[in-house]
Amino acid sequence: MSLPAPNPWIAAITPYEPGRARLASGRTPIKLSANENPHGPSPAAIAMIRAHAHGIHRYPDGAATSLRAKIGFVHALEPDRIVCGTGSDELLQLLPLIYCRRGDSVVHVRHGFMVYPIAARRAGAEPIAAPDRDYVADVDSILAAVRADTRIVFLANPNNPTGTMISRAEVRRLHAGLRSDIILVIDQAYAEYCDAPDPDGGLELARTMPNVVVTRTFSKIYGLGGLRVGWATGPAAIVAELNRVRAPFPIASVSLAAAEAALADQEWVARCREANARERARLVAAIEALAPQGLGAVPSAANFVLMTCPETGPLAAETLKAGFEADGILVRHLPKQGLPHGLRITVGTAEENDQAIASLRRQAG
Ligand SMILES: Cc1ncc(COP(=O)(O)O)c(C=O)c1O
């Protein structure tokens, strides 16, 4: 008897592992494992969700017309060149399906976001990991990894899980070094944590170049990870293809309404950005104070810090992670991403960080 068999390129996918949300003890954890905004969304977004409950028997606007108009206004972009998705994840996944043939390749940075190799494989394409340098994307190495069959280069800037960022000049140099038939996808999921509105010039490139797409999300600083709203902008031709294949109703009506309200409250966003910078500095200082014991903090432009740990002893990543958990704190260990010696810690509230720092000091003895 023969059984249903998946396509071999689908069977080759290692499924995405989300940051853990539960402690073995069942206690409510301090969750510093998924790069969420610990302050949550703007109160205006929560009020909008409540107010919107009466309308949920109607299908949402699949084209997200009103939200796109507001995103266009905030970022000085043409709404027609914006497409919204079920998180930016949906859009990142669709691009290889649209542009790669089986056997083509997709390039991403070695210590990068886990979704890129999954998205490549879903399309039957081969993901190629370009080595980074000191956890920072290396433009020369990305360009060297590009092959004749490369269709897409993914760059998260700031990058997850390292938190590092490359400059506007480096992003331009990367784009200038790519063939014009390769799409450069600049994933700006954490861009709002930077001070400038378009910190690496990605939006400018997406506005002016025929092969650059920028993705953004409401899951990070906007605090709406549970509602699944993301967007992309780029050339009209690419946006048209994304619209051709996206889900007909990718975003729930409540999510659309909440995202609009969250976008309108830029004061909340600015407060979260400032709190993050302040708390991140405190977390980094606490880690760096333990440099003599082998801990290090990779410079971060985002809402998390990659802590590097010694290979053995009480401060080895796996032991430290278990120690954090014993103190009720969830962090992210990423051995499958080539970081067996790294722990990624999301910047929490001041109180959460106090506890994380206390746990770290306790474990350091
Ligand atoms: C670099 C990067 N891009 C995209 C996303 C996904 O965001 P979304 O919730 O919009 O799918 C994440 C989430 O962790 C991320 O780290």
Ligand as a Chemical Component Dictionary entry (heavy atoms), coordinates in Angstrom:
data_LIG
# 
_chem_comp.id                   LIG 
_chem_comp.type                 NON-POLYMER 
_chem_comp.pdbx_formal_charge   0 
_chem_comp.three_letter_code    LIG 
# 
loop_
_chem_comp_atom.comp_id 
_chem_comp_atom.atom_id 
_chem_comp_atom.alt_atom_id 
_chem_comp_atom.type_symbol 
_chem_comp_atom.charge 
_chem_comp_atom.model_Cartn_x 
_chem_comp_atom.model_Cartn_y 
_chem_comp_atom.model_Cartn_z 
_chem_comp_atom.pdbx_ordinal 
LIG C1 C1 C 0 13.665 39.411 11.831 1  
LIG C2 C2 C 0 12.213 39.095 11.979 2  
LIG N1 N1 N 0 11.418 39.237 10.922 3  
LIG C3 C3 C 0 10.110 38.952 10.991 4  
LIG C4 C4 C 0 9.539  38.502 12.156 5  
LIG C5 C5 C 0 8.131  38.024 12.129 6  
LIG O1 O1 O 0 7.242  38.964 12.431 7  
LIG P1 P1 P 0 5.687  38.748 12.267 8  
LIG O2 O2 O 0 5.158  38.568 13.639 9  
LIG O3 O3 O 0 5.265  40.026 11.629 10 
LIG O4 O4 O 0 5.400  37.579 11.380 11 
LIG C6 C6 C 0 10.335 38.333 13.292 12 
LIG C7 C7 C 0 9.747  37.790 14.518 13 
LIG O5 O5 O 0 10.377 37.319 15.407 14 
LIG C8 C8 C 0 11.712 38.632 13.196 15 
LIG O6 O6 O 0 12.522 38.461 14.230 16 
# 
loop_
_chem_comp_bond.comp_id 
_chem_comp_bond.atom_id_1 
_chem_comp_bond.atom_id_2 
_chem_comp_bond.value_order 
_chem_comp_bond.pdbx_ordinal 
LIG C1 C2 SING 1  
LIG C2 N1 SING 2  
LIG C2 C8 DOUB 3  
LIG N1 C3 DOUB 4  
LIG C3 C4 SING 5  
LIG C4 C5 SING 6  
LIG C4 C6 DOUB 7  
LIG C5 O1 SING 8  
LIG O1 P1 SING 9  
LIG P1 O2 DOUB 10 
LIG P1 O3 SING 11 
LIG P1 O4 SING 12 
LIG C6 C7 SING 13 
LIG C6 C8 SING 14 
LIG C7 O5 DOUB 15 
LIG C8 O6 SING 16 
# 
